[in-house]
Amino acid sequence: MRRSSRVAALLLAGLIPLVLGAASAGTSNASPLSRRAPEAWDNVKVIQHNVAKQPAAIQSALARAANVGAPAITLQEVCKRDFESLIRPAATAGGWTIAFHERRSGVSECDDTALGEVAIWKLSNGNGSSIDFTSEPVTDGKGVVHRFGMACVRVVQAGGPTHRLCSTHLIAFDTAPPVRASQTARIKQITSEWINWGNNVIVGGDFNIQPSLDVMDTMYTQAGTGNFYEADPCKCRVNGDNKNTANTSVPGSLPRKIDYVFYSMNRTQPGRARNIITSVTASDHLMVTASMMVEVSP
């Protein structure tokens, strides 16, 4: 009896770890977050340019993107004529995802074609969209009718995140009551959902306002209520250190910072490397080459 009891005890002792092992193999106590891929960071470059209806400025932006390896381009004041003759053929040849948002129609400087904003991401597995800020057009302080909004593209990077890139142009000659503040608030509303999904969201554009002013509160995480960090490492929000983005070689173009590239806070950090470089083109705006470290894990 004693031997049988000892054998039973040994068998039981051997079975216990087997049962525990089977249980631990079948289930995991690790949280979903702990099973995510490790962080991977990449320096994502964006070419931002208000081309001021100049075909040569579009060509400069496309060439700059190729030279520095920028996958993303945001353009404003693009004639639909030039979108069809310059951008679409390049996108077809390169396999890019593109979008055009029509802000004005029948513009004389565009040979009576439309004027609008363009977003380009140099990946083919995506789609483009045109988003209006309001259901009705807006008349600016000079009596010009606009349909303000954004050209946006959505692309899925193989082994990486979903990228959302938008190009926008806010009202230049604001009205009473002001329109521009509602436009930055609308950008926050539209992009917040994408950020909550974990998308990498980038917004480039001509905001027609300096960074230290209250209108930009809903864009900036720094000293604001927004969801974005700006690529420009200047202390623009706190001390008004406003880098110039105007081409002052053009007569009547005064120094001012109104062109921006914003990266969503869910995919970057304020301490990560970031920078902008400005270049002269045929436009009355400087071309901005922005770069920022982005977390590109799926």
N, C-alpha and C positions, 0 to 999 in steps of 0.2 A: 504494500500500500504506500509505503513511504517512497519507493522508487517511482511508482506511477504518479504520485503527487509531484515528485520532482520533475519528471518528464513533462507533465501537464504545465507545470510552472514555467519550464523552459520554452515550451511551445507558445504559451501565452505571452511570455516576454518577447519572443520573436515576432509574434503576430502584431503586437501593438505598434512597433515602428512601421510595419508594412501597411497597416491601416492608416496610420497618420501620413505615411508617404503617399498613399493613394489619394487621400483627401487633399493634400497640398498640391499634388500634380493636377487634380481636376479643377481646382479653384485657385484664384489668386487674390491676395489681399491688397495688391498694389492698386493705387488709384489711377484713373485714366490719365491724369497729368503726369504721373511718374512713368507711364508707358509711352509718352510722346517722344518723338525723335529729339536728340540733343539739339541745342541751339546752333544755328549756322548763320553767319553774318556775311553780307555782301555789300559792296559799295555801289549803290544804285544811282546812276547818273540820269539827269533829266535836262533836256534842252528846252528852255522857255523863251519865247520871243513873240512880242507884238510886231508883226511884220509890216504894219501900216500900208497894206494893199500892194506891197512891193514884191514882185516875183523873185527878184534877186535876193531879197532877204530870206525868202523861203528856201532857196537853193543854198544859202549860207547856213541855215539851220540844219538842213539835211546833211550837208557836208560835215558840219561840226559834229553831229551825232555819230557819223561814220568814223571820224578821226579819233574821237575820245571813247568810243564804245558805249555810247548812251543808248539804252533800249527804249527810252521814252522821250516823246517830243510833245510839247504843248504850244500851240500857235494861236494868236488872235489877229483879228482884222484880216482874214484871208478871203480873197475874192473866190467865189465858187468857180469862176473861170479857171483860176490857178489851181484850185483843189483838183479839178478834173484833168487838167493838162500836165501838172507837175507831181502832185502827191499821189493820186490814184494809180498812175502807171508805175511809180516807184514802189508802192505798196503791193501791187500785183506781182511785180518782178521779185520783190524781197519776201513775200509771204507775210505782210504786216497786217495787223488789225487797226482799222482807222474809223474815225467818226467825224461828222461835220454838223455843227449846230448853226442853223440859219438865224441870225439876229436881225438883219435888215434885208429888204428885197429891193431889186431895181436900183442898185447903186451906180451912179454914173461913172465913178472912177473904176468900176469893175466891169465896164462895158455893159451896164444895166443888168448884170447878174447879181446874185445875192452876196452878202458879206456875212462872215461868221467866224466861229472858232473851230479849231481842229485838235483832236487828240490822236496820237500814234503810239502804238506799242509794237515793237519788232518781234512779235510772235504771231503765228497764224491761228492758233486754237482759241479764238475768242470771238467777241461780237461787240459792235458799237451801238451807241444810242445817243439820242438828242433829248435833253431834259430842259423843259421850260421852268423858270422860277414861279411864274404866275400864269393863270389861264388867259389873261388878256394882255395885249401889248402895253408898253409903258412909253409915254412921251417925255423926253428929257427937257432940261431947262432951256434948250435952244429950239425946241419944237420938233425934234427928230424922233420918229417912232421906232422903238426897238422891241424885240422879243428876247429879253435877257434869259440866260440859262447856261447850260454846260454841254460840251461835247464830251462824252465819256466812252471809254473802252474797258472791257472786262476780259482778261486773259488768265489762263491757268498755266503756271510754270511747271514743267515736268519735274517731279520730286520736290516741288516748292509750293508756295502759297498761291492763292488767287490774287491777282493784282487788279486794282481799279485806278484808272488814270483819267482825270477830268481837266478840261481846259475851259476857262471862263473869262469874261470881260464884264466888269461891273460898270454901272452908270458913271459917266464922266461929269456931266453937268447936272448935279443932283437937283431935286425938286423940293417943294415944301408941301406936305411933310416929306422928310427925307426918305429916299428909296434904298440907298446903299446899305444901311444897317439891316434892313429886312432881307437883303440879298445874301449877306454873310450869314445871317441866321438861317436862311434857307439852305445854304451849303452845309451847315452843321446838321440840319435836320435830315437831309438826304444821305449824307455820308455816315451818320451815326450808326445806322442799321448795318452797313457794310463792315464798319469797324467792329461792331458787336459780333459779327460772323467770323471775325479773325482775318478778314481780308487786309492786304496791304493797300492803303488808300493814299494816293498822291494827287494834289490839286495844284495846278500851275495857272497863272493868269495875270492879267492887268487889272488890279483892284482899284486903281485911280484914287488911292488914299495912302497916307503915310502910316507906318506901322504903329506909332505910339498913340494914335487916336482911338477913341472909344469904339468906333465902328468895327475895329479889328478884334475886339474882345472875344467874339464868338468863333474866331479862327485859332487864336493862340492859346496853348496850354499855359505858357509863361505869362504871368500877370493877366490872365484872362479865363474864360470859361470854355474855351474851345478844345478840340481833340487833336491838335496838330503842333508839331515843332517845325520851325522854318529852317530851311537849309542854310540861310545866311547866319553866321555865328555872331553877328553884331548884337549889341545890347539895345536893340531898337525899342523894345517894349518899356524899358526902365529909364533910359536917359536920352531918348530921341536921337541916338546915333544912327541916322538914316543914310545908308549907302545909296549913292545915286544909281539909277537904272535908266536915265535918259541920255540919249545921244546928243550931247551939248554941242557937237559940231554942226548940227542942223540948226539953221536960224530960227530963233523963237523958242527953242527947246531949253527949258530951265532945269537946273539940277533938282532931282526929286527921286524918291524911291517909291515906286508904285507897282513894280513887277515882282512876283513872288513864286516860290515853290514850297509847298507844305507837304510834310510826311506825317502819316497818322501815328499817334503816340503808342498804339498797341504793337507796332512793329519796329520802333526805334527808341532811343534813349537820349536825353539831353547831353550826356557826357560822351556820346559817340562822335567820331570824326564827322565833320560836315563843312561844306564850303560852297561859295559861289565865285565864279569868274565871269566878268562881263567883257563883251567884244562889240566892236563897231561893225554895223552892216549898212545896207541901203535904207534901213528904217530910221525913224526918229526916236526909237527906243533902242537901248542896248540889248544885245542877246545875252541871256543868262545861262551859264552852264552850272547846274547845281549837282552836288553830290552829297550823299548821306548814307551812313551804315544802316542797313535794314536787316532785320531778322527774317530769314527766308526759309525756315523749316516749314514743312507742311502744316 
